[in-house]
Structure formats: C-alpha cells, structure tokens
C-alpha cells in the first residue's frame, strides 16, 4: 500500500511497523493513495 506525505507530497511505498513518519521530511501526517480506477456500484 502506498502513502503520500501531506507536507512534502512524496510517495512512501512501505512504512516501518511502529514508525509512522515521512522518511524525507519527518512529518507525521500521511494519507493513503487512492487507486486511479473508479469503482462501479450497482443500484437496485
């Protein structure tokens, strides 16, 4: 799963187990990258 730093906007491929911090700038707020494919949901 890839994450993105909210401060420097760089992609982080994998994180260490108990260490949630950007390895580039040290910022502690990360967001999960969404897939570029839109999901289709059926409605009845």
TORDOVO-283278 format. One line per 2 residues: number of its first residue (from 1); for each residue x, y, z of N, C-alpha, C. Coordinates in pm, whole numbers, plus 50000, padded with zeros to 5 digits. Example, Ala and Ser with C-alpha at 12.3 -4.5 7.8 and 13.67 -1.06 7.14 Angstrom:
2
1) 51319,49431,50780,51230,49550,50780,51320,49670,50780 | 51285,49775,50708,51367,49894,50714,51290,50003,50787
END
This chain:
44
1) 50084,49883,50000,50000,50000,50000,50089,50124,50000 | 50053,50219,49919,50134,50341,49912,50066,50453,49989
3) 50147,50535,50048,50102,50651,50123,50163,50776,50062 | 50105,50891,50095,50156,51018,50048,50169,51113,50166
5) 50283,51178,50177,50306,51275,50284,50223,51400,50255 | 50153,51451,50355,50070,51569,50336,50153,51698,50333
7) 50278,51690,50375,50362,51809,50378,50447,51824,50252 | 50523,51719,50217,50613,51729,50102,50558,51660,49977
9) 50442,51593,49988,50371,51530,49875,50450,51418,49807 | 50543,51355,49878,50619,51244,49821,50551,51112,49853
11) 50568,51014,49764,50511,50881,49783,50600,50798,49873 | 50538,50726,49965,50609,50634,50053,50553,50495,50024
13) 50638,50403,49978,50592,50270,49937,50556,50183,50057 | 50642,50178,50157,50613,50096,50275,50661,50168,50399
15) 50592,50142,50509,50626,50205,50636,50684,50102,50731 | 50764,50148,50825,50811,50058,50930,50694,50029,51023
17) 50705,49923,51099,50590,49873,51175,50534,49974,51276 | 50615,50029,51362,50567,50121,51467,50614,50264,51446
19) 50654,50297,51324,50713,50428,51298,50639,50493,51182 | 50539,50575,51214,50459,50640,51110,50509,50784,51096
21) 50606,50801,51006,50665,50932,50983,50725,50932,50843 | 50718,51045,50775,50776,51057,50642,50928,51048,50652
23) 50991,50958,50574,51137,50946,50580,51209,51065,50518 | 51140,51148,50441,51203,51261,50372,51202,51388,50458
25) 51084,51421,50515,51075,51548,50589,51043,51529,50738 | 51003,51408,50780,50976,51383,50920,50835,51419,50963
27) 50748,51456,50870,50611,51493,50901,50533,51369,50941 | 50438,51382,51034,50368,51265,51086,50229,51244,51027
29) 50187,51324,50934,50054,51309,50874,50069,51251,50734 | 50015,51131,50715,50021,51064,50587,49880,51028,50542
31) 49860,51018,50412,49730,50975,50360,49752,50859,50265 | 49652,50771,50257,49661,50658,50165,49634,50707,50024
33) 49711,50654,49930,49688,50689,49790,49570,50609,49739 | 49479,50674,49671,49365,50606,49613,49403,50551,49476
35) 49335,50444,49438,49360,50388,49306,49299,50479,49200 | 49360,50489,49083,49309,50578,48980,49184,50524,48912
37) 49148,50398,48939,49034,50336,48875,48909,50361,48959 | 48804,50412,48894,48678,50436,48964,48603,50304,48978
39) 48542,50283,49092,48466,50161,49114,48323,50182,49069 | 48264,50075,49015,48126,50081,48969,48038,50010,49071
41) 47932,50077,49115,47843,50022,49215,47704,50008,49152 | 47646,49889,49165,47512,49866,49113,47407,49911,49214
43) 47300,49971,49165,47189,50009,49250,47064,49936,49203 | 46983,49898,49294,46859,49825,49258,46738,49911,49273
END
